[in-house]
């Protein structure tokens, strides 16, 4: 289950960076929208990875104390 969360986080980060630095979206979409979507997806991916890491550490410490 944790591998899926890490993979999803990495995919969100890569998609956000791809939106920021490539021409993945059509030219009709405003550049401000591309910038905002790229930043939001990148930050969400980072959040998912950090949250998963903290949940894993918390789960491991709970298992050790039991």
N, C-alpha and C positions, 0 to 999 in steps of 0.2 A: 504493500500500500504506500509506503514512503517513497519507493522508486517512482511511482506514478506522480506523486506530488512534486518531487524534484524535477521530473521530466516536464511536467506542465509548467513549472516555474521557468525552466530553461527555454521552453517554446515561447512563452509570453515575452521573455526578454529578447529572444532572437527576432520575434515578429515586430516588437516595438522598435528595435534597432534597424530592422529592414525598412520599416515605414519611414523612419527618420532619415536614413541615408541612401535609399534607393528610390526608384520611380515605380513602386509597386502599385500605387493607386493611379487612376486615370488623371489626366491633366485638368479635368473639369472640377475636381475637388479642390477647395481652397487650401493654400499652403498652411494656414493657421490650423485648420482641422487636422491635417497630416501631422503637424508638429505636436498638437495636443494629444492625439491618439497614440503617437509613438511614445511620448513621455509617460502617459498613463499606463500603457501596456508594459513598458519597461519597469516602472515602479511597482506595478502589481506583480510582475514576475519576481522581483526582488523580495517583495513582501511574502509571497508564497514560500520562497526558499527559506527565508529567515524564520517564518512561523513554523514550518515543518521541522527545521533544525531545533528550535526551542521545544516543540512538542516531543521530538525524539529524545532529547536530553531529559525532559521531565518524565517521560515514560520509563526510561532506563533507570533513573534515580528511584522511582517508585518501585520498580521490580527488584532493585538491589536492597531496598529497605524492608521488603516483605519477607 
